[in-house]
Amino acid sequence: MKVAVIGVGHVGLVTAATLAYFGHDVVGHDEDDAKIDSLKRGVAPFYEPGLQELLDQVVDSGKLSFTGDPAQAIRGANCAFVCVGTPARADGEANLLAVENAAWAVARNATGEIVVIQKSTVPVSTADRLRSIFAKATTHRVRLVSSPEFLREGTAVEDSLKPDRILVGSDDPQAHKVMKELYAPVLGGDCRYFEVDIHTAELAKHACNAFLALKISFANALARVCEASGADVVSVADIMGSDPRIGRDFLNAGLGYGGYCFPKDLLAFKAVAGRLGYDFGLLEEVMKINRGALDSTVRKIKDALWNVESKRILLLGLSFKPGTDDVRESPALNLAKALTAAGAVVVGHDPQANAAAQHDLPGLKVVDDPYEGADGAHCIVICTDWPEFRDLDLVRLKGIVTLPIIVDGRNVLDAGAVAEAGFSYIPTGRPPSNL
Ligand code: UGA
């Protein structure tokens, strides 16, 4: 099948590469010239494990190409995936201008019947707006589908090649036929195909992200109570998680959730619910607890250091989660801003995200070597649970820091080992040691 993918960011590029891998002829388009230039040179514009290798394979096989011209991507396509950004507006509502522009581009450039697959996360009822554009702007038949994406950064290639579900919102049998053909290589086995109406599909994506954020905030609220009572939030989460009705995933307390999706999706979901007449106050509480998780870490650092002015603080992990160089809405960068504002000298280290962090926060000093960052530090803070931080040589670190204090914002270290190396250890929602 001939497929156009409009928007080749984290979702669009992985989707384009996956569909090409499945054997379809895919053309990716983006209005960001730098991104398209990079892709034309064969270089993935961001870090995602396995993505470069997958791109090499499908570009070499001639199944995937890129263009800055939307007409070139859409001309002759049987299907067009819309994978553009939907950032938050100041009032919390999703900004759908890029989605609207993509729809106009498809309508103007379609050369025959086309299935339009809306993959960007959008508020419920966006499809009605899109339908009216297609009704006005093209004489070709447009079969509209909402098929939100569930891939996670850091495991996006794996999630996309082996999805656990394909969600398809459409009441058009022909559209379902096309979707099943597109995803034929993965349907059947463990991957469920959900066939629902278009509004249900749109809303389900917001519901999933909001619920995952709710689990994280529940764990962070528990962490505060555990800290006050001397209980251990990791054990509490393990006990809760052993109940299959609850599940252990996304119960890790820490600095809170960040990234491009959860923060904007919670705002948008709350806003659209409000517009529809329901005050989804629970979501406001989830967001409040998330902000509190960061504030609590700032407080712990200040308590440990007494006066933070001029103290050197090393932040380990700058990306919003491990396995990515994405620093959008990264709790680590928000922490860096808060500590810098309080007068601290903040140094950051990330296995992949140093350049992106520096780009977003030009004042932040970043180092490639965590030991260089620790040299003379008064406090080390673990902000992102990159697996490499578990293997840090604590004895070596102890030899080079000015004050031996570790604040573990992701509970990655072993308390016994940290104390044995001579550090004061301040984890999240667990009893501190060696204070
Ligand atoms: C999220 C969803 O998990 C995906 O299913 C969805 O497709 C995607 O958003 C999207 O809407 O595009 P992602 O933003 O890549 O994926 O990252 P997550 O793995 O969900 O993590 C989000 C944040 O929560 C990270 O900052 C992570 O560190 C934090 N987190 C996660 C916790 O603080 N505790 C946990 O237990 C789990």
Residues whose N, C-alpha, C, O or C-beta is under 5 A from the ligand:
A	BS01	UGA	E149 F150 L151 R152 E153 I216 D249 F250 L251 N252 G254 G256 Y257 G258 G259 C261 F320 K321
